[in-house]
């Protein structure tokens, strides 16, 4: 039967919420399996257990993945296996990662004694914390709470999967594929599209699930770029965090925050130290707190889920005199914003090439964001 493997680091401490599940083989078999499961236990929506009950949608998802008979497929959140059995018909092997031991047991029973039994392995645990085995394709009815971390975990893998076909909450999906000027264009859009080609392929209504979630869903096809862009993700995301803090404001406004400039100055000092670039300490004014006090300034950052909401974090900043290095860093930032012509542009209107141009110009001046 399909083996259930426990992995170290599986997470019961932060359960998923809102989303997840699989999809079904035939109308009668699907309904029978669903009733049988419901007699055993209730669906845990905190773990994202919304089972995809429409076999047509499940088949469309598998078809869009373009599976080959030689493919190893990673499925996240298989639930009772409605989508899993569709994948098993097309692929060589399926590695299913399931958070709920009850669901894993039901899926194991479902394939027991069938030709699919030897083609399925079940990893019990949190997919974000689990070390994933090799796979060619990822297919997932994604628990909505892990949408963003799952996308970037998949894109960071080496070798990257050939393609990922993932179900998301509708708004998250539309942010992934948004283009410059679209209302939903945000840091998530630029980050995802830097590393992959993202295409919206299917809308899925809430009534296609049991129990129905509170939101509509969409399926997105993500094809990681090959070769991978030779850009530091930490640098890239660090810059985007600053310029997208208020996407409808100019890029210059993002660097107006004292907290942001404190971080940029600190990074510049680190870069100077690691590259043997001297800092003129003799003419630099001492950066010392006034009366030994410290201030705490609120710094706004775009949230990691790509919702477009802004959260505030507190950053300690000393009550310091304006020093020579601080003035130098401010001058370098102003120079880059002017020479690139991007200082007065809004991030929501900029394309990938604009951000690459800006990052390159900053790096040439010794300004870094990681």
N, C-alpha and C positions, 0 to 999 in steps of 0.2 A: 504493500500500500504506500501511498505518498508519505514520505518520512517527515515527521515534525521535528525540527532541530531547534533547540534552545540556543540563543546567542547571548553572550555576556554583554551587559550594558543595555539590555532591553528595558524600555521605560514604562513603568507603571506610575511614575511620579508625576508625569505631565501628560495625561491622556488627551487624545485628539478630540475635536468637537466639530460638528456640522459637516457631514459629508462622508463618502466612502461606500464600498460595497462591490458587487459583481453584476452578472446578467445571465439570462436563462436559455436553455436548450430548446424547449417547445412550450406551447401555452399550457398544456395539461401537466406535463412533468414539472414545469416551473411552479405552477400553482400548488401542486402536491408537496413539492420540496419546501415551499414557503410556509404552508400550513404545518408541516411536520416540525420545522424549526421553531415556529411560534409556540408550539405546544411545549417545547423543551425550555425555551427562555425568551425573555423579551429583548427586543433590539435596544442596544445601548447607544443612544444618539450622542452621548458625550464622547464616544469613541468613533463617531462618524458612521454609524451603521444604518445607512439608508440604502437598501438593496435595490439595484437596478433591475426592474421586473420586465422591461420591454425587450424581447429577444431581437427585435428588428434593430434597435439602437445598439445592442451588444454586437450584433453582426456587423453593423456599419463601422463601429470602432475598430474591430479586428481587420476589416477590409482596408480601412485607411492606413493601417500600420504596414501593409504590404509585406506580410510575413513570408519567409521562405521555409522550406521543410528542414533546413539545417539550422534554423535560428533557435537560440536560447533566449527566453523571454523572462523579464522581471515583471511581476505583477504586484502592485502595492494595494493592500486592502482587498483581498479576494472575496471576503464575506463568505457566503455559502457556496460560491463557485459558479454562479450563473454566467459570468464573463469568462471565468477560467476554462470551462469546458469548450467554449468557442475558440479560445487560444490553443488549447491542447489539440484540437482538430487540425491546426495548421502548422504548429511549431514542433521542433524536436524535443524541447524540454521547457518546463515552466518552473521558475523559482518564485514562489509566492511568499510575500512577507506579510504576516498577520499579527495584529496586536492582541486580539482576544483569543485565549485558548479554546473557548467554546466554539468559535467560528472555525478555528483550525481543525478541531475534532470533527465538525460537521462536514468540512471539505474533504477530510481524509476518508470519512465514511462514503461520501458521494462517489469517489473514484475507485473505492475498494472493489476488486473483482472485475474491473473494466480494463480495456486496453490502455487507458490513460494512467493506470496506477503507477507504472514505472517511469512515466514521463513527468511526474510532479514531485517537487520537494517543497516543503513548507518550512520557512524560517519564522520562529515565534519571537516577536519583539518589536521594538520601535525602529522603523526604517531609517530614521534620521540618525540614530545612534548605532545602527548595525553596520558592520563591515560587509559590504555587498560583494557577492561572487561575480565572476565575469558574466556578462549578458550582452546580447546584440540589440535588443529592442526592449523598451519599457512601455507597458500599458497599465493605466491606473484610473480607477474611479476614486480620485484623491480625497482623503479627509481634508476638508477645507482649511483647517487650522495649520496644516503643514504645507500648504501650497507653495509658498515662497521658499522655505528651506529645502523642500524636495526638488524644486526646479534647479536651484543653484548647486545642490549636492550632485544631481545628475550631470550638470554642465561641467562640474569640476573633475569628474572622473577621467582617468587615463588608463586605457583608451576609452574615449567617449562612446556611448551607444550610437548606433546608426540613426535611430529615430526614436522619439518618445511620443506616444499618443495619450494625452492626459485629460481627464475630466476635472473641471474647476467650477467654482462659483462664477456666474456669468460676468460680473463686474471685474473680477480678477483676470479672467480670460481676455476680456476686451482691453484691459490695461497691458497685457502681454503683447498684443498685436497692434496697439495704437501707434499712429505715426505723428510726426511733428505737426502741431497745430490742432490735433484732436483734443477734445475736452478731457479725455482720460490719459493722455500722454504724460508720463511721469518717470521718475528714476527707475522704477521697475521695467518700464518699456525699453529704455536705453540700455540698461544692464543686460536684459535677456537677449535683445537683438544684437548686442555686441558679440555674443558668444554663439548665437544660433539663429536660424531662420524660423520664425514663428508664424503659423497660419491657423486662422479660425476655420474649422471644418464642419461643425455641427452644433445646433442649439438643441438642448434637451430640457423639456418642461418638467416641473416638479412632480407632476402626476405619473411620471415614468418610474418613480421610486416608491418603495414601501419600507417604512412610513415616509410620506412626502416631506422633503426638507422645506424650510421657509423661503428658500430662494430658488431662482432659475439657475440652470447650469449650461455650460458649453464645453465642447471638446476642442482641444488645440493640438496641432501637430508641431513638434519642436525637433528640428534637425540641427544638431551641433555642427558648427563650421569645422571643416577639415581642409587644410591645417588650422590649428587653433591660433587666434590672434596673439601676437607676441607683445602683449600689454599686461602689466601687473594688475590683477583684479583689485588688490587693496588700494593702489594708486587711483585707479579708474573710479572705483566706488567712493573713495574719499573725496574726490573732486565733485562727483555728482551729488553727494550729500550736501555740499555747500551751495551749489548753484540751484538745486531743486528745493531748497528749504522753503522758498516761496517762488514757485515756478513762473508766476505772472509778474514778478519783479525782475529788474535787470540783474545781470550777473554781478555787476559792481555792488549791488545791494547785499548780495550774499557775503561779500568780504568786508562789509561795514561793521559787523559784529566784533566787539572787543575780544570775546571768547574765541572766535574763529582765528583772529590774528595772533592770539596767544599761542594757539596750537601750531599755526603756520611758522611762527618765529621759533618755537621749540624744535620743530622738524628741521628748520634751516640750520640751527645750531648743531643738531645731530649730523646732518649732511656735511657740514663744514668739518666736524671732528673726524668723521669716517673717511673723508677725502683729503685730509691734510690741508684744508683751506684755512689760512689764518684769519682770526677775528681780531680786529684792532682794539684790544682791551685797554690800551693806554689812553685812547681818546674817547672810549665808550664811557658814558655815565653809568654809575652803579645802579643796577636794577634791584633796589632794596625796598621792602615794605615800609610804608609810612607808619610810624608808631607801632611797628610789629603787627599791624592788622592785615586781615585778608577780606576780600569781597567774594561773594558768590553770585555769579551772573548766570541767568537762564539763557541757554543756547537752544534754538529751535532746530530740529532735525526731522526729515521725512521718515515716516515709519517704515519698517522692513517688510510689511505685507503689501506695499504698493497700493494702499487705499487712498493715497493722496492726503491723508490726515497728517497733521504736524504734531509731534510730541515735544515737550520741553525737557531738557536735561540740565542739571546744575553743574557748572564748571567753576572751580576755584580760580580766581585771578587776584594776584597781589596788587595792592595800591602802590604802583611803581612810578618812578620818574621816567620820562620818555628817554630811552637810551639810544645809542648809536645803531646798534643792531636792529632795534625795533623800527627806527626810521628807515634803515636800509631795506628791510623786508617790505615795509609799506611801499617804498619807492619801486621795488622790483614788481610787486603785485600790480601797482598802477601802470607801470611800463608795459607789462604783458597785456593787460586789459585794453590799453590804448593801441598798441602795435598790432594786436590780432583783430582789432575792430569789433570785439565781442563784448566789451564792457557794458554797452548799452543795449545789448540784445537780451531777450528773455529766453530762459532755458526751454520753455515749452514750445518755442518756435525753432529751436536749433536741431540740427541733424547730427548723426554720429560723427561725421567728419569735422564738425565744428568743435565738438568736445575733445576729439583727438588733437586737433590743432592747438587748443587751449592747454591741454595737458603737456604736450610737447614743449610749448613755449615756457610754461612754468618750470618744467624739469631743466630746461637749458639755463635757467636763471638760478638753479639750485633749490627751487621751491618744490616740496614733495608733500604728499597727503596721506601716506600710509603710516 
